[in-house]
Amino acid sequence: MSTLTFQIPPFSIEVDGVQCEIMEVIKSQYPDGKPIYSVSVRIHYKGLTSRIFPLICNDEKDMINKLKAEVTKMKLMDYSYGLEYLKKVMT
């Protein structure tokens, strides 16, 4: 027997050491019936909080991969231009 696990938004997950807050998940379907999810996300990085932004995902693994890409962009901006520049971009 398999078990189904679910979480009721909002909830937080950690991606590459950064807290990502999942605000809302909306399930839709492509015309061929394949499910697609619109996820509203807010990222907390070094005391900064991003605006809420959408991610379009096929499944949980796809969501995690897209969050890793977003976190990597933030880290790169922080390392390249500094926290003040990142603050202007994030908020």
C-alpha positions in Angstrom: 0.0 0.0 0.0 1.4 3.4 -0.9 1.0 6.5 1.2 0.2 9.9 -0.1 1.9 12.9 1.5 0.7 16.5 1.0 1.3 19.8 2.6 -1.2 22.7 2.9 0.3 26.0 1.7 1.8 28.2 2.8 4.8 26.1 3.8 8.6 26.5 3.6 11.2 24.2 2.0 15.0 24.6 2.0 16.7 24.7 -1.4 20.6 25.0 -1.4 20.5 26.4 2.1 17.9 29.1 1.3 14.3 29.2 2.7 11.7 29.1 -0.1 8.1 29.7 0.9 5.4 28.1 -1.2 2.4 30.4 -1.0 0.0 28.8 -3.3 -0.3 25.9 -5.8 -2.9 25.8 -8.5 -3.3 22.6 -10.6 -4.3 22.9 -14.3 -4.2 20.7 -17.3 -2.8 20.9 -20.8 -5.3 20.2 -23.6 -3.9 16.6 -23.8 -4.7 16.1 -20.1 -1.2 16.3 -18.6 -1.2 18.2 -15.3 0.7 21.5 -14.8 1.1 23.5 -11.6 1.3 27.2 -11.1 3.3 27.8 -7.9 3.5 31.1 -6.1 6.9 31.4 -4.3 8.7 33.8 -2.0 12.4 33.4 -1.3 14.2 34.5 1.9 17.9 35.1 1.3 20.3 36.7 3.9 17.6 38.7 5.6 16.0 39.8 2.3 12.6 38.7 1.2 11.7 38.6 -2.5 8.4 39.6 -3.9 6.0 36.7 -4.6 6.6 35.3 -8.1 5.1 32.4 -10.1 6.8 29.2 -11.3 5.1 27.0 -13.8 6.0 23.3 -13.0 5.2 19.9 -14.3 5.8 18.1 -10.9 7.6 18.5 -7.6 11.0 17.6 -9.0 10.6 20.2 -11.7 9.7 22.8 -9.0 12.8 22.0 -7.0 15.0 22.3 -10.1 13.5 25.7 -11.0 13.9 26.9 -7.4 17.5 25.9 -7.5 17.9 28.0 -10.6 16.3 31.0 -8.9 18.4 30.6 -5.8 21.6 30.3 -7.9 20.7 33.6 -9.7 20.3 35.3 -6.3 23.6 33.9 -5.0 25.4 35.0 -8.3 24.0 38.5 -8.1 25.1 38.7 -4.4 28.6 37.5 -5.1 29.0 39.6 -8.2 27.3 42.9 -7.3 26.7 42.8 -3.5 23.7 42.5 -1.2 22.5 46.1 -1.9 22.2 45.5 -5.6 20.4 42.2 -4.9 18.0 44.0 -2.5 17.0 46.4 -5.4 16.4 43.5 -7.7 14.5 41.3 -5.3 12.1 43.8 -3.8 
